Amino acid sequence: MARVVVESVEAPLTLDEAPPKALGVLDQGALWANLGVSLLGFSGAVALVNPLGDRPLSFVAALTAAVVGSLVGTAMVGLAAIPGTRTGAPAMVLLRGLFGAKLSYLPTVLNIVQMLGWGAFELWVIAQGAKAIAGTMGVTVPDPVWVIIGGAITTALTIRPLGAVRLLRRYVTVGVIVSMVYFGYVFWQRGAELGSGSWEAFAPSVDYVIALSVSWVPLAADFSRFSRSSRAAFGGVVGGYTIAQVACLTLGIAAMALVGNDPAKVWDPFVAASFGAVFFGILVLRETDQSFVNVYSTTMSVQNLMPRVDRRIISGVVGAFVTLLAIFVNADTYAAFLGIIGAVFVPMFAVLVVDYFLLGGAARWDVSERAPSRWLMVLPWALGFCAWWLLGALPQVPWWESLWMGIRNGLGFTPAPWMSAALGSFLVAALVTLLVGRRRT
């Protein structure tokens, strides 16, 4: 009888209700393993192989970058999940303990913006994948139709989020594993080769993978708050996500190699394989878990601003907006979008980890609506944000690129190829937090 009760519980509707501890390590592992496999990961492999546009990596270098970046990024996500398990607070509510209740609204708004963007990208890629499968059958369906179908499934999953996680564990994960193994065998048989390359752009490639992983930091606690233990939450993230993301990126590298690194043709090797449409269809349908967690976490972020509004109402509005946004989005700004996410949330994570784990924050963490503002914690976050753009590759956004090139020139500083924006940003934010974190504001 106890098992039935645990399996039937659902996420609370408002922040006034305590979250049930319903997810074990298998639930967490299945959730994060599925999140580690993404159609965007396949198409984005070109940014892993050739992050600077003119200095491609060798296969060994690209694979190493995928492993190193995934381990670093998922360790960050796993650590960010632990306070959620201990406090029971969603991610943005958790930041009340770091910045104070009112100041937590700033990262909350930024997170809402990035989650809306992620959700739109995911629905866009679902539409592209579905269109590729339909094309093999001679069927033409307008992209907005696929986007609307994906948006409807996504929104429906957010109504019962814990049920969606259990669905992933029981059924979806097996299909994803079989599909990935099948495509890996097919691409190996076809002799996919990356070609010549070097290690010169290794650091920017690692930054890309870290940004791909760390984009989940702002929502880790939204699901770890339901975990039965911190160990289950951390182990599920690091184990499930790392293995899945490395496998996903490796498949992406192989698929890109088969089409001459042309992102527009990345789906061709998948759908051209025998039974490819079936196995690729599983991956396309599974992609709705990506859009689901983004819409659900957007809802949790909005609840930090409006804690007593029913999450189902918020999810419906967010799902409709993301669906509309996805009709107009494209992949041209994808890599730049990841850079912005990394620049904002890597240093914020560093501040959180240092304050919570090293400066005794766990004992005094205040997630109430009366949590006092801690303005001093904004300083290391801001300095870490600046360090990212001083060290890292700049997006092809003219005014932003011009701004940071001007700052670099003014400082007489040119980043070396081996410098990592993600690690540099993290270290700057962490060290400054150690210096100022003991002071009360």
Residue, then its C-alpha position, 0 to 999 in steps of 0.5 A: m500500500a505504501r508503494v501505491v501512495v508514493e507512486s501516486v503523489e504529485a507536485p504541489l500546486t503552490l509554494d505553500e505546500a511541501p514537496p513529496k519526497a517521491l523520486g529515488v536514484l533511478d527516477q533521477g538517473a532516468l530523468w537526467a539521462n533523457l535530458g542528456v540526449s538531445l536533438l540539439g546536441f546532435s546538430g550542435a556537434v559542429a560547435l563542439v568540433n569547430p567552436l572558432g569556425d576555422r580550427p577544427l578539432s581532431f576526433v580524439a580532441a573533440l571526444t575528450a572535450a565532450v567528456v571533460g566538459s560534461l564531467v565539469g558541467t554535470a558536477m556543477v548541476g549535481l552540486a546545485a541539486i543538493p540544496g534543493t533536496r535539503t531545503g525542498a525549495p525550487a531553484m529560484v526560491l533557493l536563491r532567496g538564501l543567496f541574494g535575499a527574497k527581493l534580489s532573487y527576482l533578478p536571476t529569476v527573470l533572467n532564468i525565465v527568459q532563458m527557459l523560454g528560449w530553451g523551450a522554443f529551441e526544443l520545440w523548433v528542433i522537434a518540428q525539424g526532426a518530425k519534418a525529416i521523418a515525414g520527408t522520408m514518407g513523402v509527406t509535407v506538413p508545415d513546421p507550425v503544425w509540428v510545433i503546435i503538436g509538440g507544444a501540446i504534449t509539452t504542456a500536458l506533461t507539466i500538469r503531472p510532472l512527477g508522473a512524467v518523470r516516472l514515465l521516463r523511467r519506466y518506458v522512454t529510457v529503454g527506447v532511447i538506449v536501443s535507438m542510440v546503440y542502433f545509430g552508433y552501430v550504423f554510423w560505425q558501419r558507414g565509416a564516419e571519420l572526422g578527418s584531420g584536426s588539432w587540439e588548438a580550439f580545445a578550451p573553447s570546445v570544453d566551454y561549449v560543452i560546459a555551457l550545454s551542461v550548466s544550462w541545467v543548473p538553474l532548474a536542478a533544484d526544481f526536480s531534486r526537491f522531490s528526491r529522497s536523498s541528496r546522494a540520489a539527486f547528485g548521483g542521478v545527475v552526474g551518472g545519468y547526464t554525463i553518460a548520455q550527453v557524451a554518447c549524444l555528442t559522439l553520435g552528433i560528431a559521427a553524423m556531422a562527419l557523414v554529411g560534411n559538417d553541414p548542420a542543415k543535413v544532420w538528420d539525413p544519416f539518421v532517417a536514411a538508415s534502415f528502420g531509421a525513421v522508427f528509431f529516430g521517431i523515438l528520439v524526436l518524441r522523447e525530445t518533448d521531455q526537454s521542452f517539458v522540463n523547461v516549461y515546468s521550470t519556467t513555471m517554478s520561476v514564475q511562482n517565485l514571483m507569484p507563490r500562490v498562483d496554481r502552477r497548472i495555470i502558469s504552465g498553460v500560459v507558458g506552454a502557449f507562449v513558448t509554442l508561439l515563440a517556437i514558430f519564429v525561432n531558428a538555430d542561427t543564434y543557438a551557440a550564442f545563446l549557450g554562451i550567454i547562459g554560461a556567462v550568467f549562470v556559471p558564476m552565479f553557481a560558483v557564488l551559490v556553492v561557495d556560500y552554501f557549502l564553504l561559508g556555512g550557508a547551509a545552516r542559515w539558508d533563508v528561503s522565506e519571503r522575508a529573506p533580507s537582501r544580500w547585495l554584496m553577493v551580486l559583486p562576485w556574480a557580476l565579476g564572474f560574468c565579466a571574466w567570462w567575456l574577457l576570456g571566452a569566444l565572443p558571439q557574432v552580435p556586433w555591438w556586444e562583440s565590439l564592447w568586449m573587444g574594446i574592453r580587451n584592447g583597453l586592458g591590453f589583454t588577448p585571451a590565449p587559446w588554452m584559456s577557459a571562459a567557464l573555468g575562469s569565470f567560476l574561479v573569479a566568482a568563487l574567490v571573490t565570494l570567499l573574500v566578501g562572503r563572511r560580511r553581513t549586508 
